């Protein structure tokens, strides 16, 4: 199964993650299909970026997001909805 998940990078005690689309059988930091965003848990405020159109494409084609990635996608959708309502 294809998963949308975090790939850990950075140094010891300073994690930095990339949001990737990968085969569920590949290791956490192994081979991936596509890089769609980033996540920095040490940064305050908006600490993530993601290509929402690519994430939605993969989800429509059967990819399952991890819990953390699902919450990031949910936050971005909520922000986009708020921005559209304000405009």
C-alpha positions in Angstrom: 0.0 0.0 0.0 1.2 3.5 -0.8 1.6 5.8 2.3 2.0 9.5 2.8 4.4 9.8 5.7 7.3 11.7 7.3 10.9 11.0 6.4 13.3 12.1 9.2 16.3 14.3 8.4 18.4 16.7 10.4 20.8 16.1 13.1 20.6 14.5 16.6 18.2 16.5 18.8 17.2 18.7 15.8 14.8 16.7 13.7 13.4 18.0 10.4 11.0 16.0 8.3 10.1 15.8 4.6 6.6 14.7 3.7 6.9 11.9 1.1 4.8 9.4 -0.8 6.3 6.0 -0.3 5.5 2.3 -0.6 4.4 1.0 2.8 7.1 -1.7 2.8 10.0 0.7 2.3 12.0 1.9 5.4 11.2 5.2 7.1 14.2 7.0 5.5 14.3 4.7 2.4 13.2 5.1 -1.2 10.1 7.2 -1.9 7.9 8.0 -4.9 7.5 11.7 -4.5 8.4 14.6 -2.2 5.4 16.7 -1.5 6.3 18.9 1.5 8.2 19.6 4.7 7.6 19.7 8.5 9.8 21.3 11.2 8.5 20.5 14.7 11.0 22.8 16.3 9.7 25.9 14.5 6.9 28.0 16.1 3.8 29.0 14.2 3.2 27.6 10.7 5.9 24.9 10.6 4.9 22.9 7.5 4.6 23.2 3.8 2.8 20.8 1.5 1.7 20.6 -2.1 -2.0 20.1 -1.4 -2.9 19.3 -5.0 -0.4 16.4 -5.1 -1.5 15.1 -1.6 -5.1 15.0 -2.8 -4.1 13.3 -6.0 -2.3 10.5 -4.1 -5.2 10.2 -1.6 -7.7 9.9 -4.5 -5.5 7.1 -5.9 -5.5 5.1 -2.7 -2.6 6.4 -0.6 -3.1 6.4 3.1 -1.7 9.4 5.1 -0.1 8.8 8.5 -1.8 10.5 11.5 0.6 13.4 11.6 0.4 14.0 7.8 -3.4 13.8 8.0 -3.6 16.5 10.6 -1.3 18.7 8.6 -3.5 18.3 5.5 -6.6 19.0 7.6 -5.0 22.3 8.9 -4.1 23.4 5.4 -7.6 22.6 4.1 -9.1 24.6 7.0 -6.8 27.6 6.3 -7.6 27.5 2.6 -11.4 27.4 3.4 -11.0 30.3 5.7 -9.1 32.3 3.1 -11.7 31.6 0.4 -14.5 32.7 2.7 -12.7 35.9 3.6 -12.1 36.8 0.0 
